[in-house]
Amino acid sequence: MIDRNMKSLMNLNRVAGVLVVAAAAVLPAAALAQDESFKNDARLEGYEARVQVESGDSTALTWLLLVFLAMVAMGVMIKNAKRTHLD
């Protein structure tokens, strides 16, 4: 009796695993199948001549990330090594 229940539970786990793998394989394909419509940029509406938004090739966010990581690194370097979690 217990052996039969264990086998059915193992089969149920196997079926659930197959369903999870199948869902993980199908969902990205369904997301890629959606059509992307052309999105009109509201900043460009109302101009007489054809205008274009400049590409955002700014490195400002990269520099901010670099400064933040440098501050974290400096903070770790000056940390007292003998300090415990009990302080």
Rosetta blueprint (number, residue, H / E / L):
1 M L
2 I H
3 D H
4 R H
5 N H
6 M H
7 K H
8 S H
9 L H
10 M H
11 N H
12 L H
13 N H
14 R H
15 V H
16 A H
17 G H
18 V H
19 L H
20 V H
21 V H
22 A H
23 A H
24 A H
25 A H
26 V H
27 L H
28 P H
29 A H
30 A H
31 A H
32 L H
33 A L
34 Q L
35 D L
36 E L
37 S L
38 F L
39 K L
40 N L
41 D L
42 A H
43 R H
44 L H
45 E L
46 G L
47 Y L
48 E L
49 A L
50 R L
51 V L
52 Q L
53 V L
54 E L
55 S L
56 G L
57 D L
58 S L
59 T L
60 A H
61 L H
62 T H
63 W H
64 L H
65 L H
66 L H
67 V H
68 F H
69 L H
70 A H
71 M H
72 V H
73 A H
74 M H
75 G H
76 V H
77 M H
78 I L
79 K L
80 N L
81 A L
82 K L
83 R L
84 T L
85 H L
86 L L
87 D L
